[in-house]
């Protein structure tokens, strides 16, 4: 009886260890790889299956990042004067 409980607990632990988390492409929160939708921002994610939904997205994501970097640089220059 005791052995069965112990085995069950061990199995659950290893299963929990196996599930991988990846950063959400939308908000950056760690979400499960198998998740269809991000629980934080509601963004639909497809890590394992076809990445067609992501293929036409990165351009504005990169543009947004560059804009942020430029804004910070501009602010630094203005603050330093
Ligand atoms: Zn998210």
PDB file of the backbone (N, CA, C, O) and the ligand in Angstrom, with CONECT records:
HET     ZN  A 101       1
ATOM      1  N   UNK A   1       0.847  -1.195   0.000  1.00  0.00           N
ATOM      2  CA  UNK A   1       0.000   0.000   0.000  1.00  0.00           C
ATOM      3  C   UNK A   1       0.889   1.254   0.000  1.00  0.00           C
ATOM      4  O   UNK A   1       0.689   2.196  -0.766  1.00  0.00           O
ATOM      5  N   UNK A   2       1.840   1.212   0.865  1.00  0.00           N
ATOM      6  CA  UNK A   2       2.750   2.339   0.955  1.00  0.00           C
ATOM      7  C   UNK A   2       3.583   2.473  -0.321  1.00  0.00           C
ATOM      8  O   UNK A   2       3.863   3.575  -0.792  1.00  0.00           O
ATOM      9  N   UNK A   3       3.967   1.326  -0.860  1.00  0.00           N
ATOM     10  CA  UNK A   3       4.796   1.304  -2.063  1.00  0.00           C
ATOM     11  C   UNK A   3       4.060   1.916  -3.250  1.00  0.00           C
ATOM     12  O   UNK A   3       4.634   2.661  -4.044  1.00  0.00           O
ATOM     13  N   UNK A   4       2.758   1.579  -3.352  1.00  0.00           N
ATOM     14  CA  UNK A   4       1.959   2.064  -4.477  1.00  0.00           C
ATOM     15  C   UNK A   4       1.876   3.595  -4.446  1.00  0.00           C
ATOM     16  O   UNK A   4       1.984   4.253  -5.480  1.00  0.00           O
ATOM     17  N   UNK A   5       1.688   4.139  -3.267  1.00  0.00           N
ATOM     18  CA  UNK A   5       1.577   5.592  -3.115  1.00  0.00           C
ATOM     19  C   UNK A   5       2.897   6.269  -3.507  1.00  0.00           C
ATOM     20  O   UNK A   5       2.923   7.307  -4.167  1.00  0.00           O
ATOM     21  N   UNK A   6       3.973   5.642  -3.076  1.00  0.00           N
ATOM     22  CA  UNK A   6       5.294   6.198  -3.347  1.00  0.00           C
ATOM     23  C   UNK A   6       5.569   6.223  -4.859  1.00  0.00           C
ATOM     24  O   UNK A   6       6.101   7.192  -5.398  1.00  0.00           O
ATOM     25  N   UNK A   7       5.190   5.135  -5.513  1.00  0.00           N
ATOM     26  CA  UNK A   7       5.413   5.028  -6.964  1.00  0.00           C
ATOM     27  C   UNK A   7       4.609   6.089  -7.715  1.00  0.00           C
ATOM     28  O   UNK A   7       5.081   6.703  -8.671  1.00  0.00           O
ATOM     29  N   UNK A   8       3.376   6.276  -7.240  1.00  0.00           N
ATOM     30  CA  UNK A   8       2.493   7.246  -7.891  1.00  0.00           C
ATOM     31  C   UNK A   8       3.077   8.658  -7.770  1.00  0.00           C
ATOM     32  O   UNK A   8       3.054   9.444  -8.717  1.00  0.00           O
ATOM     33  N   UNK A   9       3.591   8.947  -6.599  1.00  0.00           N
ATOM     34  CA  UNK A   9       4.160  10.266  -6.341  1.00  0.00           C
ATOM     35  C   UNK A   9       5.385  10.500  -7.226  1.00  0.00           C
ATOM     36  O   UNK A   9       5.595  11.590  -7.759  1.00  0.00           O
ATOM     37  N   UNK A  10       6.181   9.443  -7.361  1.00  0.00           N
ATOM     38  CA  UNK A  10       7.393   9.533  -8.164  1.00  0.00           C
ATOM     39  C   UNK A  10       7.053   9.751  -9.646  1.00  0.00           C
ATOM     40  O   UNK A  10       7.726  10.499 -10.356  1.00  0.00           O
ATOM     41  N   UNK A  11       6.002   9.080 -10.078  1.00  0.00           N
ATOM     42  CA  UNK A  11       5.581   9.183 -11.473  1.00  0.00           C
ATOM     43  C   UNK A  11       5.122  10.607 -11.779  1.00  0.00           C
ATOM     44  O   UNK A  11       5.443  11.165 -12.829  1.00  0.00           O
ATOM     45  N   UNK A  12       4.379  11.175 -10.861  1.00  0.00           N
ATOM     46  CA  UNK A  12       3.857  12.530 -11.048  1.00  0.00           C
ATOM     47  C   UNK A  12       5.022  13.534 -11.131  1.00  0.00           C
ATOM     48  O   UNK A  12       5.011  14.466 -11.934  1.00  0.00           O
ATOM     49  N   UNK A  13       6.012  13.306 -10.278  1.00  0.00           N
ATOM     50  CA  UNK A  13       7.161  14.211 -10.217  1.00  0.00           C
ATOM     51  C   UNK A  13       7.920  14.223 -11.543  1.00  0.00           C
ATOM     52  O   UNK A  13       8.287  15.281 -12.056  1.00  0.00           O
ATOM     53  N   UNK A  14       8.149  13.019 -12.091  1.00  0.00           N
ATOM     54  CA  UNK A  14       8.906  12.919 -13.336  1.00  0.00           C
ATOM     55  C   UNK A  14       8.113  13.514 -14.501  1.00  0.00           C
ATOM     56  O   UNK A  14       8.681  14.120 -15.411  1.00  0.00           O
ATOM     57  N   UNK A  15       6.787  13.329 -14.455  1.00  0.00           N
ATOM     58  CA  UNK A  15       5.942  13.879 -15.517  1.00  0.00           C
ATOM     59  C   UNK A  15       5.984  15.407 -15.483  1.00  0.00           C
ATOM     60  O   UNK A  15       5.997  16.070 -16.520  1.00  0.00           O
ATOM     61  N   UNK A  16       6.005  15.940 -14.268  1.00  0.00           N
ATOM     62  CA  UNK A  16       6.047  17.384 -14.106  1.00  0.00           C
ATOM     63  C   UNK A  16       7.387  17.928 -14.605  1.00  0.00           C
ATOM     64  O   UNK A  16       7.467  19.039 -15.129  1.00  0.00           O
ATOM     65  N   UNK A  17       8.432  17.121 -14.430  1.00  0.00           N
ATOM     66  CA  UNK A  17       9.766  17.524 -14.831  1.00  0.00           C
ATOM     67  C   UNK A  17       9.915  17.518 -16.356  1.00  0.00           C
ATOM     68  O   UNK A  17      10.721  18.257 -16.923  1.00  0.00           O
ATOM     69  N   UNK A  18       9.121  16.670 -16.998  1.00  0.00           N
ATOM     70  CA  UNK A  18       9.243  16.507 -18.447  1.00  0.00           C
ATOM     71  C   UNK A  18       8.636  17.677 -19.224  1.00  0.00           C
ATOM     72  O   UNK A  18       9.140  18.069 -20.276  1.00  0.00           O
ATOM     73  N   UNK A  19       7.549  18.222 -18.686  1.00  0.00           N
ATOM     74  CA  UNK A  19       6.866  19.300 -19.402  1.00  0.00           C
ATOM     75  C   UNK A  19       7.760  20.533 -19.507  1.00  0.00           C
ATOM     76  O   UNK A  19       8.247  21.049 -18.501  1.00  0.00           O
ATOM     77  N   UNK A  20       7.962  20.985 -20.708  1.00  0.00           N
ATOM     78  CA  UNK A  20       8.860  22.112 -20.927  1.00  0.00           C
ATOM     79  C   UNK A  20       8.079  23.416 -21.070  1.00  0.00           C
ATOM     80  O   UNK A  20       6.954  23.436 -21.571  1.00  0.00           O
ATOM     81  N   UNK A  21       8.692  24.484 -20.625  1.00  0.00           N
ATOM     82  CA  UNK A  21       8.072  25.796 -20.758  1.00  0.00           C
ATOM     83  C   UNK A  21       8.889  26.649 -21.717  1.00  0.00           C
ATOM     84  O   UNK A  21      10.118  26.582 -21.743  1.00  0.00           O
ATOM     85  N   UNK A  22       8.188  27.445 -22.497  1.00  0.00           N
ATOM     86  CA  UNK A  22       8.851  28.335 -23.442  1.00  0.00           C
ATOM     87  C   UNK A  22       8.301  29.738 -23.260  1.00  0.00           C
ATOM     88  O   UNK A  22       7.152  29.908 -22.851  1.00  0.00           O
ATOM     89  N   UNK A  23       9.104  30.736 -23.557  1.00  0.00           N
ATOM     90  CA  UNK A  23       8.626  32.112 -23.432  1.00  0.00           C
ATOM     91  C   UNK A  23       7.580  32.438 -24.487  1.00  0.00           C
ATOM     92  O   UNK A  23       7.752  32.125 -25.665  1.00  0.00           O
ATOM     93  N   UNK A  24       6.501  33.066 -24.057  1.00  0.00           N
ATOM     94  CA  UNK A  24       5.446  33.450 -24.988  1.00  0.00           C
ATOM     95  C   UNK A  24       5.970  34.508 -25.953  1.00  0.00           C
ATOM     96  O   UNK A  24       6.580  35.481 -25.509  1.00  0.00           O
ATOM     97  N   UNK A  25       5.752  34.348 -27.266  1.00  0.00           N
ATOM     98  CA  UNK A  25       6.242  35.316 -28.243  1.00  0.00           C
ATOM     99  C   UNK A  25       5.562  36.674 -28.118  1.00  0.00           C
ATOM    100  O   UNK A  25       6.036  37.673 -28.660  1.00  0.00           O
ATOM    101  N   UNK A  26       4.444  36.697 -27.397  1.00  0.00           N
ATOM    102  CA  UNK A  26       3.688  37.946 -27.275  1.00  0.00           C
ATOM    103  C   UNK A  26       4.068  38.713 -26.012  1.00  0.00           C
ATOM    104  O   UNK A  26       4.362  39.907 -26.073  1.00  0.00           O
ATOM    105  N   UNK A  27       4.062  38.025 -24.860  1.00  0.00           N
ATOM    106  CA  UNK A  27       4.280  38.725 -23.592  1.00  0.00           C
ATOM    107  C   UNK A  27       5.546  38.267 -22.880  1.00  0.00           C
ATOM    108  O   UNK A  27       5.986  38.916 -21.932  1.00  0.00           O
ATOM    109  N   UNK A  28       6.153  37.131 -23.331  1.00  0.00           N
ATOM    110  CA  UNK A  28       7.411  36.690 -22.752  1.00  0.00           C
ATOM    111  C   UNK A  28       7.274  35.836 -21.509  1.00  0.00           C
ATOM    112  O   UNK A  28       8.281  35.385 -20.963  1.00  0.00           O
ATOM    113  N   UNK A  29       6.048  35.598 -21.044  1.00  0.00           N
ATOM    114  CA  UNK A  29       5.837  34.753 -19.873  1.00  0.00           C
ATOM    115  C   UNK A  29       6.122  33.299 -20.212  1.00  0.00           C
ATOM    116  O   UNK A  29       5.933  32.877 -21.353  1.00  0.00           O
ATOM    117  N   UNK A  30       6.574  32.533 -19.228  1.00  0.00           N
ATOM    118  CA  UNK A  30       6.850  31.119 -19.440  1.00  0.00           C
ATOM    119  C   UNK A  30       5.540  30.335 -19.497  1.00  0.00           C
ATOM    120  O   UNK A  30       4.780  30.309 -18.529  1.00  0.00           O
ATOM    121  N   UNK A  31       5.289  29.706 -20.622  1.00  0.00           N
ATOM    122  CA  UNK A  31       4.078  28.912 -20.776  1.00  0.00           C
ATOM    123  C   UNK A  31       4.457  27.522 -21.252  1.00  0.00           C
ATOM    124  O   UNK A  31       5.537  27.313 -21.806  1.00  0.00           O
ATOM    125  N   UNK A  32       3.546  26.565 -21.027  1.00  0.00           N
ATOM    126  CA  UNK A  32       3.825  25.187 -21.406  1.00  0.00           C
ATOM    127  C   UNK A  32       3.891  25.035 -22.917  1.00  0.00           C
ATOM    128  O   UNK A  32       3.136  25.653 -23.668  1.00  0.00           O
ATOM    129  N   UNK A  33       4.829  24.183 -23.332  1.00  0.00           N
ATOM    130  CA  UNK A  33       5.062  23.964 -24.761  1.00  0.00           C
ATOM    131  C   UNK A  33       3.813  23.435 -25.450  1.00  0.00           C
ATOM    132  O   UNK A  33       3.552  23.747 -26.611  1.00  0.00           O
ATOM    133  N   UNK A  34       3.027  22.613 -24.707  1.00  0.00           N
ATOM    134  CA  UNK A  34       1.843  21.984 -25.305  1.00  0.00           C
ATOM    135  C   UNK A  34       0.644  22.925 -25.332  1.00  0.00           C
ATOM    136  O   UNK A  34      -0.373  22.615 -25.953  1.00  0.00           O
ATOM    137  N   UNK A  35       0.754  24.064 -24.669  1.00  0.00           N
ATOM    138  CA  UNK A  35      -0.378  24.978 -24.568  1.00  0.00           C
ATOM    139  C   UNK A  35      -0.758  25.547 -25.935  1.00  0.00           C
ATOM    140  O   UNK A  35       0.106  25.924 -26.727  1.00  0.00           O
ATOM    141  N   UNK A  36      -2.059  25.603 -26.196  1.00  0.00           N
ATOM    142  CA  UNK A  36      -2.528  26.173 -27.457  1.00  0.00           C
ATOM    143  C   UNK A  36      -2.600  27.693 -27.364  1.00  0.00           C
ATOM    144  O   UNK A  36      -2.453  28.411 -28.354  1.00  0.00           O
ATOM    145  N   UNK A  37      -2.832  28.158 -26.132  1.00  0.00           N
ATOM    146  CA  UNK A  37      -3.060  29.585 -25.936  1.00  0.00           C
ATOM    147  C   UNK A  37      -2.316  30.052 -24.692  1.00  0.00           C
ATOM    148  O   UNK A  37      -2.286  29.340 -23.688  1.00  0.00           O
ATOM    149  N   UNK A  38      -1.729  31.210 -24.741  1.00  0.00           N
ATOM    150  CA  UNK A  38      -1.023  31.755 -23.585  1.00  0.00           C
ATOM    151  C   UNK A  38      -2.030  32.156 -22.514  1.00  0.00           C
ATOM    152  O   UNK A  38      -2.952  32.920 -22.799  1.00  0.00           O
ATOM    153  N   UNK A  39      -1.873  31.649 -21.268  1.00  0.00           N
ATOM    154  CA  UNK A  39      -2.802  31.965 -20.189  1.00  0.00           C
ATOM    155  C   UNK A  39      -2.643  33.392 -19.685  1.00  0.00           C
ATOM    156  O   UNK A  39      -3.490  33.870 -18.932  1.00  0.00           O
ATOM    157  N   UNK A  40      -1.593  34.076 -20.076  1.00  0.00           N
ATOM    158  CA  UNK A  40      -1.323  35.422 -19.571  1.00  0.00           C
ATOM    159  C   UNK A  40      -1.893  36.500 -20.485  1.00  0.00           C
ATOM    160  O   UNK A  40      -2.527  37.446 -20.016  1.00  0.00           O
ATOM    161  N   UNK A  41      -1.668  36.357 -21.794  1.00  0.00           N
ATOM    162  CA  UNK A  41      -2.104  37.408 -22.711  1.00  0.00           C
ATOM    163  C   UNK A  41      -3.147  36.910 -23.701  1.00  0.00           C
ATOM    164  O   UNK A  41      -3.724  37.706 -24.441  1.00  0.00           O
ATOM    165  N   UNK A  42      -3.404  35.567 -23.725  1.00  0.00           N
ATOM    166  CA  UNK A  42      -4.434  35.036 -24.611  1.00  0.00           C
ATOM    167  C   UNK A  42      -3.966  34.800 -26.026  1.00  0.00           C
ATOM    168  O   UNK A  42      -4.765  34.439 -26.890  1.00  0.00           O
ATOM    169  N   UNK A  43      -2.676  34.997 -26.282  1.00  0.00           N
ATOM    170  CA  UNK A  43      -2.131  34.797 -27.625  1.00  0.00           C
ATOM    171  C   UNK A  43      -2.108  33.315 -27.979  1.00  0.00           C
ATOM    172  O   UNK A  43      -1.650  32.496 -27.182  1.00  0.00           O
ATOM    173  N   UNK A  44      -2.588  32.969 -29.145  1.00  0.00           N
ATOM    174  CA  UNK A  44      -2.523  31.583 -29.595  1.00  0.00           C
ATOM    175  C   UNK A  44      -1.105  31.246 -30.026  1.00  0.00           C
ATOM    176  O   UNK A  44      -0.491  31.963 -30.816  1.00  0.00           O
ATOM    177  N   UNK A  45      -0.594  30.136 -29.490  1.00  0.00           N
ATOM    178  CA  UNK A  45       0.791  29.765 -29.779  1.00  0.00           C
ATOM    179  C   UNK A  45       0.850  28.353 -30.340  1.00  0.00           C
ATOM    180  O   UNK A  45       0.089  27.481 -29.920  1.00  0.00           O
ATOM    181  N   UNK A  46       1.744  28.130 -31.279  1.00  0.00           N
ATOM    182  CA  UNK A  46       1.967  26.809 -31.860  1.00  0.00           C
ATOM    183  C   UNK A  46       3.467  26.582 -31.957  1.00  0.00           C
ATOM    184  O   UNK A  46       4.105  26.964 -32.938  1.00  0.00           O
ATOM    185  N   UNK A  47       4.031  25.946 -30.909  1.00  0.00           N
ATOM    186  CA  UNK A  47       5.478  25.740 -30.868  1.00  0.00           C
ATOM    187  C   UNK A  47       5.882  24.519 -31.679  1.00  0.00           C
ATOM    188  O   UNK A  47       6.869  24.544 -32.415  1.00  0.00           O
ATOM    189  N   UNK A  48       5.084  23.420 -31.531  1.00  0.00           N
ATOM    190  CA  UNK A  48       5.489  22.147 -32.137  1.00  0.00           C
ATOM    191  C   UNK A  48       4.986  22.008 -33.571  1.00  0.00           C
ATOM    192  O   UNK A  48       5.734  21.592 -34.456  1.00  0.00           O
ATOM    193  N   UNK A  49       3.722  22.356 -33.801  1.00  0.00           N
ATOM    194  CA  UNK A  49       3.147  22.170 -35.128  1.00  0.00           C
ATOM    195  C   UNK A  49       3.584  23.282 -36.096  1.00  0.00           C
ATOM    196  O   UNK A  49       4.511  24.035 -35.800  1.00  0.00           O
ATOM    197  N   UNK A  50       2.929  23.377 -37.225  1.00  0.00           N
ATOM    198  CA  UNK A  50       3.322  24.319 -38.269  1.00  0.00           C
ATOM    199  C   UNK A  50       3.456  25.744 -37.740  1.00  0.00           C
ATOM    200  O   UNK A  50       2.616  26.212 -36.971  1.00  0.00           O
ATOM    201  N   UNK A  51       4.517  26.426 -38.160  1.00  0.00           N
ATOM    202  CA  UNK A  51       4.785  27.766 -37.678  1.00  0.00           C
ATOM    203  C   UNK A  51       4.335  28.813 -38.688  1.00  0.00           C
ATOM    204  O   UNK A  51       4.882  29.915 -38.730  1.00  0.00           O
ATOM    205  N   UNK A  52       3.329  28.468 -39.508  1.00  0.00           N
ATOM    206  CA  UNK A  52       2.881  29.401 -40.540  1.00  0.00           C
ATOM    207  C   UNK A  52       2.302  30.668 -39.913  1.00  0.00           C
ATOM    208  O   UNK A  52       2.384  31.752 -40.490  1.00  0.00           O
ATOM    209  N   UNK A  53       1.712  30.515 -38.721  1.00  0.00           N
ATOM    210  CA  UNK A  53       1.122  31.671 -38.056  1.00  0.00           C
ATOM    211  C   UNK A  53       2.206  32.645 -37.603  1.00  0.00           C
ATOM    212  O   UNK A  53       1.958  33.842 -37.456  1.00  0.00           O
ATOM    213  N   UNK A  54       3.417  32.116 -37.383  1.00  0.00           N
ATOM    214  CA  UNK A  54       4.508  32.965 -36.893  1.00  0.00           C
ATOM    215  C   UNK A  54       5.342  33.530 -38.035  1.00  0.00           C
ATOM    216  O   UNK A  54       6.012  34.551 -37.877  1.00  0.00           O
ATOM    217  N   UNK A  55       5.299  32.865 -39.179  1.00  0.00           N
ATOM    218  CA  UNK A  55       6.189  33.245 -40.272  1.00  0.00           C
ATOM    219  C   UNK A  55       5.951  34.665 -40.764  1.00  0.00           C
ATOM    220  O   UNK A  55       6.888  35.350 -41.174  1.00  0.00           O
ATOM    221  N   UNK A  56       4.697  35.106 -40.723  1.00  0.00           N
ATOM    222  CA  UNK A  56       4.418  36.450 -41.206  1.00  0.00           C
ATOM    223  C   UNK A  56       4.234  37.448 -40.061  1.00  0.00           C
ATOM    224  O   UNK A  56       3.586  38.480 -40.230  1.00  0.00           O
ATOM    225  N   UNK A  57       4.808  37.133 -38.896  1.00  0.00           N
ATOM    226  CA  UNK A  57       4.635  38.020 -37.762  1.00  0.00           C
ATOM    227  C   UNK A  57       5.912  38.777 -37.370  1.00  0.00           C
ATOM    228  O   UNK A  57       5.846  39.975 -37.091  1.00  0.00           O
ATOM    229  N   UNK A  58       7.066  38.109 -37.341  1.00  0.00           N
ATOM    230  CA  UNK A  58       8.270  38.700 -36.730  1.00  0.00           C
ATOM    231  C   UNK A  58       8.624  40.100 -37.200  1.00  0.00           C
ATOM    232  O   UNK A  58       9.260  40.831 -36.440  1.00  0.00           O
ATOM    233  N   UNK A  59       8.257  40.517 -38.396  1.00  0.00           N
ATOM    234  CA  UNK A  59       8.734  41.817 -38.895  1.00  0.00           C
ATOM    235  C   UNK A  59       8.306  42.972 -37.987  1.00  0.00           C
ATOM    236  O   UNK A  59       9.105  43.856 -37.677  1.00  0.00           O
ATOM    237  N   UNK A  60       7.031  42.955 -37.562  1.00  0.00           N
ATOM    238  CA  UNK A  60       6.586  44.059 -36.707  1.00  0.00           C
ATOM    239  C   UNK A  60       7.103  43.891 -35.284  1.00  0.00           C
ATOM    240  O   UNK A  60       7.278  44.865 -34.553  1.00  0.00           O
ATOM    241  N   UNK A  61       7.347  42.617 -34.897  1.00  0.00           N
ATOM    242  CA  UNK A  61       7.907  42.370 -33.560  1.00  0.00           C
ATOM    243  C   UNK A  61       9.312  42.942 -33.493  1.00  0.00           C
ATOM    244  O   UNK A  61       9.689  43.559 -32.496  1.00  0.00           O
ATOM    245  N   UNK A  62      10.098  42.737 -34.564  1.00  0.00           N
ATOM    246  CA  UNK A  62      11.457  43.271 -34.630  1.00  0.00           C
ATOM    247  C   UNK A  62      11.421  44.789 -34.734  1.00  0.00           C
ATOM    248  O   UNK A  62      12.202  45.486 -34.086  1.00  0.00           O
ATOM    249  N   UNK A  63      10.501  45.296 -35.561  1.00  0.00           N
ATOM    250  CA  UNK A  63      10.365  46.741 -35.725  1.00  0.00           C
ATOM    251  C   UNK A  63      10.016  47.398 -34.399  1.00  0.00           C
ATOM    252  O   UNK A  63      10.515  48.477 -34.080  1.00  0.00           O
ATOM    253  N   UNK A  64       9.158  46.742 -33.629  1.00  0.00           N
ATOM    254  CA  UNK A  64       8.778  47.267 -32.323  1.00  0.00           C
ATOM    255  C   UNK A  64       9.971  47.321 -31.383  1.00  0.00           C
ATOM    256  O   UNK A  64      10.152  48.285 -30.639  1.00  0.00           O
ATOM    257  N   UNK A  65      10.785  46.265 -31.429  1.00  0.00           N
ATOM    258  CA  UNK A  65      11.979  46.208 -30.588  1.00  0.00           C
ATOM    259  C   UNK A  65      12.964  47.292 -30.962  1.00  0.00           C
ATOM    260  O   UNK A  65      13.525  47.964 -30.097  1.00  0.00           O
ATOM    261  N   UNK A  66      13.175  47.462 -32.280  1.00  0.00           N
ATOM    262  CA  UNK A  66      14.087  48.502 -32.751  1.00  0.00           C
ATOM    263  C   UNK A  66      13.588  49.883 -32.343  1.00  0.00           C
ATOM    264  O   UNK A  66      14.373  50.750 -31.957  1.00  0.00           O
ATOM    265  N   UNK A  67      12.283  50.077 -32.433  1.00  0.00           N
ATOM    266  CA  UNK A  67      11.689  51.353 -32.042  1.00  0.00           C
ATOM    267  C   UNK A  67      11.944  51.633 -30.569  1.00  0.00           C
ATOM    268  O   UNK A  67      12.249  52.760 -30.178  1.00  0.00           O
ATOM    269  N   UNK A  68      11.814  50.583 -29.756  1.00  0.00           N
ATOM    270  CA  UNK A  68      12.054  50.724 -28.323  1.00  0.00           C
ATOM    271  C   UNK A  68      13.497  51.092 -28.034  1.00  0.00           C
ATOM    272  O   UNK A  68      13.773  51.955 -27.200  1.00  0.00           O
ATOM    273  N   UNK A  69      14.425  50.426 -28.734  1.00  0.00           N
ATOM    274  CA  UNK A  69      15.853  50.706 -28.547  1.00  0.00           C
ATOM    275  C   UNK A  69      16.162  52.131 -28.973  1.00  0.00           C
ATOM    276  O   UNK A  69      16.893  52.844 -28.285  1.00  0.00           O
ATOM    277  N   UNK A  70      15.604  52.550 -30.110  1.00  0.00           N
ATOM    278  CA  UNK A  70      15.832  53.906 -30.612  1.00  0.00           C
ATOM    279  C   UNK A  70      15.263  54.939 -29.643  1.00  0.00           C
ATOM    280  O   UNK A  70      15.864  55.989 -29.416  1.00  0.00           O
ATOM    281  N   UNK A  71      14.100  54.628 -29.077  1.00  0.00           N
ATOM    282  CA  UNK A  71      13.469  55.546 -28.130  1.00  0.00           C
ATOM    283  C   UNK A  71      14.343  55.723 -26.900  1.00  0.00           C
ATOM    284  O   UNK A  71      14.520  56.836 -26.404  1.00  0.00           O
ATOM    285  N   UNK A  72      14.892  54.606 -26.408  1.00  0.00           N
ATOM    286  CA  UNK A  72      15.766  54.662 -25.226  1.00  0.00           C
ATOM    287  C   UNK A  72      17.023  55.454 -25.541  1.00  0.00           C
ATOM    288  O   UNK A  72      17.452  56.283 -24.739  1.00  0.00           O
ATOM    289  N   UNK A  73      17.623  55.203 -26.716  1.00  0.00           N
ATOM    290  CA  UNK A  73      18.835  55.914 -27.122  1.00  0.00           C
ATOM    291  C   UNK A  73      18.557  57.410 -27.241  1.00  0.00           C
ATOM    292  O   UNK A  73      19.341  58.242 -26.784  1.00  0.00           O
ATOM    293  N   UNK A  74      17.412  57.735 -27.873  1.00  0.00           N
ATOM    294  CA  UNK A  74      17.040  59.140 -28.060  1.00  0.00           C
ATOM    295  C   UNK A  74      16.854  59.814 -26.700  1.00  0.00           C
ATOM    296  O   UNK A  74      17.274  60.952 -26.491  1.00  0.00           O
ATOM    297  N   UNK A  75      16.204  59.073 -25.767  1.00  0.00           N
ATOM    298  CA  UNK A  75      15.954  59.619 -24.440  1.00  0.00           C
ATOM    299  C   UNK A  75      17.270  59.857 -23.711  1.00  0.00           C
ATOM    300  O   UNK A  75      17.429  60.853 -23.006  1.00  0.00           O
ATOM    301  N   UNK A  76      18.223  58.919 -23.889  1.00  0.00           N
ATOM    302  CA  UNK A  76      19.531  59.033 -23.231  1.00  0.00           C
ATOM    303  C   UNK A  76      20.265  60.267 -23.752  1.00  0.00           C
ATOM    304  O   UNK A  76      20.874  61.013 -22.985  1.00  0.00           O
ATOM    305  N   UNK A  77      20.197  60.469 -25.077  1.00  0.00           N
ATOM    306  CA  UNK A  77      20.877  61.612 -25.696  1.00  0.00           C
ATOM    307  C   UNK A  77      20.264  62.916 -25.200  1.00  0.00           C
ATOM    308  O   UNK A  77      20.978  63.866 -24.881  1.00  0.00           O
ATOM    309  N   UNK A  78      18.927  62.953 -25.139  1.00  0.00           N
ATOM    310  CA  UNK A  78      18.236  64.162 -24.699  1.00  0.00           C
ATOM    311  C   UNK A  78      18.504  64.449 -23.228  1.00  0.00           C
ATOM    312  O   UNK A  78      18.629  65.605 -22.824  1.00  0.00           O
ATOM    313  N   UNK A  79      18.591  63.383 -22.430  1.00  0.00           N
ATOM    314  CA  UNK A  79      18.801  63.555 -20.989  1.00  0.00           C
ATOM    315  C   UNK A  79      20.237  63.981 -20.694  1.00  0.00           C
ATOM    316  O   UNK A  79      20.501  64.631 -19.683  1.00  0.00           O
ATOM    317  N   UNK A  80      21.159  63.612 -21.579  1.00  0.00           N
ATOM    318  CA  UNK A  80      22.570  63.919 -21.359  1.00  0.00           C
ATOM    319  C   UNK A  80      22.936  65.343 -21.719  1.00  0.00           C
ATOM    320  O   UNK A  80      24.014  65.816 -21.360  1.00  0.00           O
ATOM    321  N   UNK A  81      22.044  66.040 -22.433  1.00  0.00           N
ATOM    322  CA  UNK A  81      22.381  67.387 -22.879  1.00  0.00           C
ATOM    323  C   UNK A  81      22.248  68.428 -21.763  1.00  0.00           C
ATOM    324  O   UNK A  81      22.499  69.611 -21.990  1.00  0.00           O
TER     325      UNK A  81
HETATM  326 ZN    ZN A 101       1.575  35.589 -23.584  1.00  0.00          ZN
END
